Amino acid sequence: MQFKEIVGQAGIKQRLLNSVTENRVSHAQLFLGPEGSGSLALAVAYAQYLSCEDKQPDDSCGVCSSCRKYNKLMHPDLHFSYPFFAKHKDDTALTFIEQWREAFLGNPYMNLDTWRGYLDAENKQANINIAECHQIIKKLSFKPFESAYKILILWLPEYLDKEGNALLKIIEEPQPNTLFILVAQNQDQILNTILSRTQLVKVPCLHSQEVKQYLIAEHNQTEDAASEIAYLTNGNLTEALTMLQLDTKSYHELFVQWLRLCFSNKGLEVLSFVDSFAKMGRENQKNFLRYGISFIRECCLLMAGAGNLVHLPAKELETAQKMTNVLDLSKAQYISTELEKAHYHVERNANPKILFLDVSLQIIKILNLKTIPAGSQYIPN
């Protein structure tokens, strides 16, 4: 993995390069970034750069013996630890290393759900067990074989329970030229004893424009399709890649058509629309509702006079401006609440026909009868 393969994050890349050229490599670092930011890919690219035999000013060479082994995740001085679904108490990350290599090489922006798909997870909970902690200590007790550094990348240390305290001594007093890179998403769930022993590297979420350009350049998406996915996923490249595999029908067009039917109170057409929702599949239903929630939020910003905070493509912005003539803040808030409740119930396998019919009737009621339940009104200052 080279830095040039990673989307965006120019500032973090430069910081990591500088730490190597200025000989300021901390022995324990925590790459903290939200899902889809590329923090795991950055960790692997950083490790590859440290081990590269012909470092370039801005990246590893990609062709030396070390880089070729890194490209297959098979370098003898590169070790991984990650949550897994243990069947036996003596299972460790090495038990699943082939699946791990396949998963990461297939998608460096993977999340835990993607990783679960490569394993026979059944209904087990993911964790990093005590056997894995002992294995880490054993692996890192040896000197590097080929490179200047022996490197351990520990993905999602949030799944280290109290067993993680077994790693404290080796994290604080490692063997010479041993480097720990922890890649996390939620700082609050990491053991404080581990957190206090690492140098923090904050990885920000990607800009929507970066996600959009990546989808156009690497996945041949149209400008409109890439804009919609980037907007909907809010800088989460993992979700953006997942959405590429789903139905590509425009959520914007569907959502606006649905609201127009509700506004005109066309009962039979609404029923037909509800039937089409039911056939979309759960993930598409969730993404459709999330789009609706985001779109209504942008309408609220326009109504509140905060148009400078709105980041909608031109076509969708024009629609949102028109909708402000029909909606006020109290109506928009109520519709958003109904959409959020629907998203919650879709996640819990509610019957989609009943669910979307109920939401449609609630929206018809608010748009036509102008009836807002007590307690949900917007109270201006």
HELIX and SHEET records of a PDB file:
HELIX    1   1 PHE A    3  GLU A    5  5                                   3    
HELIX    2   2 ALA A   10  THR A   21  1                                  12    
HELIX    3   3 SER A   39  SER A   51  1                                  13    
HELIX    4   4 SER A   65  ASN A   71  1                                   7    
HELIX    5   5 ALA A   93  PHE A   96  5                                   4    
HELIX    6   6 ILE A   97  GLY A  106  1                                  10    
HELIX    7   7 LEU A  112  ARG A  116  1                                   5    
HELIX    8   8 ILE A  130  LYS A  139  1                                  10    
HELIX    9   9 PRO A  157  TYR A  159  5                                   3    
HELIX   10  10 LYS A  162  LEU A  167  5                                   6    
HELIX   11  11 LEU A  168  GLU A  172  1                                   5    
HELIX   12  12 GLN A  187  GLN A  189  5                                   3    
HELIX   13  13 ASN A  192  LEU A  195  1                                   4    
HELIX   14  14 SER A  208  HIS A  219  1                                  12    
HELIX   15  15 GLU A  223  THR A  233  1                                  11    
HELIX   16  16 LEU A  237  LEU A  244  1                                   8    
HELIX   17  17 TYR A  251  SER A  264  1                                  14    
HELIX   18  18 GLY A  267  ALA A  278  1                                  12    
HELIX   19  19 ARG A  282  MET A  303  1                                  22    
HELIX   20  20 GLY A  307  LEU A  309  5                                   3    
HELIX   21  21 ALA A  314  MET A  323  1                                  10    
HELIX   22  22 LEU A  329  GLU A  347  1                                  19    
HELIX   23  23 PRO A  352  ILE A  364  1                                  13    
HELIX   24  24 LYS A  365  LEU A  369  3                                   5    
SHEET    1   A 5 LEU A  78  SER A  81  0                                        
SHEET    2   A 5 LYS A 150  TRP A 155  1                                        
SHEET    3   A 5 THR A 178  ALA A 184  1                                        
SHEET    4   A 5 ALA A  28  LEU A  32  1                                        
SHEET    5   A 5 GLN A 199  LYS A 202  1                                        
END                                                                             
